[in-house]
Amino acid sequence: MKNIKLSSAFFDQAEIDAVARVLKSQVVNMEIETKLFEEELESFFKRIDSKVTCVHSCSAAIQLSVQALGISQGDEVLVPTFTFVSTFQAIKANGATPIPCDIDLEDGFINLDDAKPRVTSKSRAIIPVLFAGCSSKIDKVYQFAKDHNLSVIEDAAHSFGDENIAKRDGILCFSFDPIKNISCGDGGCVLTSQNEITEKLKDMRLLGVIGDTEKRFNGLRSWDSDVKEQGWRLHMNNISAAIGRAQLVKFPKIRELRQRNAGSYTNALNEIRDIQLLPINFKTAVPHIFPVLIKNGKRNQLKNFLAEKGIETGVQYKPNHLLTYFNLGYDLPNSMNFYSEILSLPIHPLLSEEDIEYVIENIKLFFNN
Ligand SMILES: *Cc1c(COP(=O)(O)O)cnc(C)c1O
C-alpha cells in the first residue's frame, strides 16, 4: 500500500555536505555560517532597508519580537485563535495576554470586524497569521494597526518565499523548522526595517549580552560585556545555518515543486461540490500546507477514508481559545466552523506527480460513492 506522508523535509547530499563542512571546521557555535545565512536571506528577501536576525525557531522569533516592542505583563496582543499554539505561547512567554480573535470564513485570516471591539487601552500589537500563505488582506491589518496605534508582527511561518513579502513592512517572523518551506532542522528569523528592533533582537538572542553578535561574527568572545535586560539562549548556531544555506540554494526547485503540487490539486478539486478551496495565489505564494474545507459534515469521513488508502492528512489547527491554558470563554463561531471543515492535504516536495494524482483519485472516489 502507498504511504503518503502529510509533510516532510527535503534534504539530500547538499545538506549532508554542509553539516560535514561545519563539523570538520570544529566551529559549531554561532559564527560565520550564521552571518552568511543572514546576509543571503537579506538578498533573498529583496528588501533593501531591512535586516534579518536568525534565531532558534519562529516561536523564538515571535517571542523576541514581542519583547523587543517592550510588551509585557498587563499588555494585550490581538491574534487569530486559528493558528499554531506557538503564536499564543510567544505572547504568553512575555507575560502579556493573547486576545483571541475570530477569522474570515473563506480564508482563515484574522477578522478585523471581530478584532475591533476587542481593542482596549491595554492593546499593544496585532499578530496576523498568514494561514497557508494567504496574504491578500494584509494591507488592511496595517491600516487597522495605524488606526489603533498598534505594532504589527506577522506570523509568516507559512509564507517563506512569497514574493509579496518584498512589498510591505513591519516585523515579519519566519520558520525554518523540520517541515517548513526551507528547514534548518530547527530555525527561524525576523525580517524588519526597524533598526532599533534588530539591535535588540541581536542581543536578546544571546542572553542579552550587549554586542555579542558582532563579536561572534568576527570570531571573538565577550569577556567584558554588560547585560541590561532579560535575554535568552535562542540564537542560531553554525550547523543549523549551514543547513539553511544549502536549502536556500535549492529553493527555486522547492518553490516549483510545491507550486506544481498546489496547481494539480486546484485544477482537480475545483470541480468537487463539497470541497471549498482557499483563495490563495500560487503564482506568488509558496504553499507550506494545502488546507481545503470539506463541506456538509464529511470531513472526518474523508479523513478516515484517505487514511485507509495510506494517505496522511492533517487538521490545522485546533483553535487556541479551546486550549485550557488560554481558555477565557470566548465565542468565535467562524473559527469553530473552519475547524470542523478544514483538512490539510499532503503537498511536500518529495511527492511525485503520481502521488498527488493518487490522492486526487481517492478524493474523487470518496465523493462519487
Ligand atoms: C510552524 C509555525 C510556527 C512556529 O514555528 P517554529 O519554527 O516551529 O517555532 C508558528 N506559527 C505557525 C503558523 C506555524 O505554522
The ligand as a Gaussian input file, in Angstrom:
#p B3LYP/6-31G(d) Opt

LIG

0 1
 C        5.441000      26.358000      12.373000
 C        4.677000      27.516000      12.857000
 C        5.147000      28.356000      13.886000
 C        6.335000      28.040000      14.724000
 O        7.479000      27.803000      14.028000
 P        8.670000      27.037000      14.766000
 O        9.861000      27.376000      13.916000
 O        8.331000      25.585000      14.738000
 O        8.788000      27.569000      16.143000
 C        4.419000      29.483000      14.195000
 N        3.261000      29.786000      13.561000
 C        2.767000      28.993000      12.593000
 C        1.511000      29.406000      11.914000
 C        3.452000      27.824000      12.218000
 O        2.939000      27.020000      11.278000

